[in-house]
Amino acid sequence: MFAELPTADVSLMVTVMRLFCCCIALAAMFASECSAATRAYVMNGLYVGDGLARVAERLRARGDIVQFGSYTQADAFAADACAHRSDRIVVVGHSFGAQAAARVATQARACGARAVTMIGIDPPKGDTSVRGVSRAVNFVGEYEGTIAGARNVPVPGYSHMGIMESPAMQARILSAAQ
């Protein structure tokens, strides 16, 4: 077929085929970016109330893949986040869970996850930091613990235990997770 066509026509066909292949490759790349899931890891501290469970339920309702548990599961959550680095990662934690959330988010980013959000809620005072993440916010409550590398937002008027039970705070957490 090509032998019958002038050289200029063959060259044009080859160029068109190359452009077509490039378009297909770009479409596949954008499709995989758009279809990336959001994985959320939600961790309680020592106190286990209903507040974070409600947050986890609402994250699931909007289509996120959610693992909900204790700060003691931080290593498993970090490993799972690293196994899904093309997904958007959201890590939420209260109290000791907030300290663990900072570690999980930092580890997820270090292993190559591109879009990582960390949300801390009233961690104890200590030497906690988060590094390299897309977005980090820490709601500073009664314990007055801050997280270096996060935007620390004072939320006065809540007890350490009551902060998670507040529908207004749950709404702020969900908003930060978007």
C-alpha positions in Angstrom: 0.0 0.0 0.0 2.8 2.5 0.9 4.7 1.6 -2.2 2.0 3.1 -4.4 1.9 6.5 -2.5 4.3 9.4 -3.1 6.9 9.8 -0.4 5.2 13.0 1.0 1.9 11.1 1.5 3.7 8.3 3.3 5.5 10.8 5.5 2.2 12.6 6.3 0.5 9.3 7.2 3.4 8.3 9.5 3.2 11.8 11.2 -0.6 11.4 11.6 -0.2 7.9 13.1 2.4 9.2 15.6 0.1 12.1 16.6 -2.8 9.6 17.0 -0.6 7.4 19.3 0.4 10.4 21.4 -3.2 11.4 21.8 -4.1 7.9 22.9 -1.2 7.9 25.4 -2.2 11.3 26.8 -5.9 10.3 27.1 -4.8 7.1 29.0 -2.7 9.2 31.4 -5.4 11.7 32.1 -8.0 8.9 32.5 -5.8 7.2 35.1 -5.3 10.5 37.0 -9.0 11.2 37.0 -9.9 7.7 38.1 -7.5 7.7 41.1 -9.4 6.9 44.3 -9.3 8.8 47.5 -8.1 6.6 50.5 -8.8 7.9 54.0 -7.1 6.6 57.1 -9.0 7.7 60.3 -7.4 7.2 63.7 -8.7 7.5 67.2 -6.4 8.2 70.1 -6.9 6.5 73.4 -10.5 7.8 73.6 -12.9 6.1 71.3 -16.1 8.1 70.8 -18.6 8.3 68.0 -17.3 11.5 66.4 -14.5 10.0 64.2 -16.8 7.1 63.3 -19.3 9.6 61.9 -16.5 11.3 60.0 -15.4 7.9 58.6 -19.0 7.1 57.6 -19.4 10.5 55.8 -16.1 9.9 53.9 -17.3 6.5 52.8 -20.7 8.1 51.7 -18.9 10.4 49.4 -17.0 7.5 47.8 -13.7 7.4 49.7 -12.1 4.1 50.5 -11.8 4.4 54.3 -9.9 2.5 57.0 -10.9 3.4 60.5 -9.1 2.4 63.6 -6.6 3.2 66.3 -3.4 5.2 66.3 -1.7 1.8 67.0 -2.5 0.8 63.4 -0.4 3.7 62.0 2.3 1.4 60.5 -0.3 -0.7 58.6 -2.1 2.4 57.4 1.2 3.9 56.1 2.0 0.6 54.3 -1.4 0.6 52.7 -1.0 4.3 51.6 2.4 3.5 50.1 0.9 0.5 48.2 -1.6 2.9 46.6 0.5 6.0 45.9 -1.4 6.9 42.8 -4.5 7.5 44.9 -5.2 10.7 46.8 -4.4 10.0 50.5 -6.2 11.7 53.4 -5.1 11.0 57.0 -7.2 12.1 59.9 -6.4 11.6 63.6 -7.5 12.8 67.1 -5.1 13.0 70.1 -2.5 10.3 69.7 -4.2 9.6 66.4 -3.2 13.1 65.3 0.4 12.5 66.1 0.2 9.2 64.2 -1.6 10.9 61.3 1.4 13.3 60.9 3.7 10.2 60.7 1.5 8.3 58.2 1.1 11.4 56.0 4.9 12.0 56.0 5.6 8.4 55.2 3.0 8.3 52.4 4.6 11.3 50.8 8.1 9.9 51.2 7.2 6.7 49.4 5.9 8.6 46.4 2.2 9.5 47.1 1.6 12.8 45.3 -1.6 14.1 46.9 -1.5 13.7 50.7 -3.7 15.6 53.1 -3.2 15.4 56.9 -5.8 16.5 59.4 -4.9 16.5 63.1 -7.4 17.2 65.9 -6.1 18.2 69.4 -2.9 16.3 69.6 -1.0 16.3 72.9 1.9 18.8 73.2 5.0 17.2 71.8 7.5 17.2 69.0 5.2 16.3 66.2 5.8 17.3 62.6 4.5 16.6 59.1 6.6 17.1 56.0 6.2 17.3 52.2 2.4 16.9 52.1 0.0 18.7 49.8 -2.1 20.1 52.7 -1.9 19.8 56.5 -4.2 21.3 59.0 -4.3 20.8 62.8 -7.2 21.8 64.9 -5.6 23.0 68.2 -8.0 22.3 71.1 -7.8 21.9 74.8 -4.4 20.1 74.8 -2.9 23.0 72.8 -0.7 20.6 70.8 0.6 21.9 67.5 2.1 20.0 64.5 5.1 21.6 62.8 4.5 21.9 59.0 0.7 22.1 59.5 -1.5 25.1 59.5 -2.4 25.1 63.3 -6.0 26.4 63.7 -7.1 27.3 67.3 -10.6 25.9 68.1 -11.4 27.2 71.6 -14.4 26.1 73.6 -14.1 22.3 73.1 -13.0 19.8 75.7 -10.4 17.2 74.4 -13.1 14.5 74.3 -15.9 16.8 73.1 -14.1 18.2 70.1 -14.8 15.0 68.1 -18.5 14.9 69.1 -19.2 18.3 67.7 -21.1 18.3 64.4 -19.6 21.7 63.6 -16.0 20.3 64.1 -16.9 17.2 62.1 -18.1 19.5 59.2 -14.7 21.3 59.4 -12.8 18.1 59.3 -14.8 16.9 56.3 -14.3 20.2 54.6 -10.5 20.0 55.2 -10.5 16.5 53.7 -11.8 17.7 50.3 
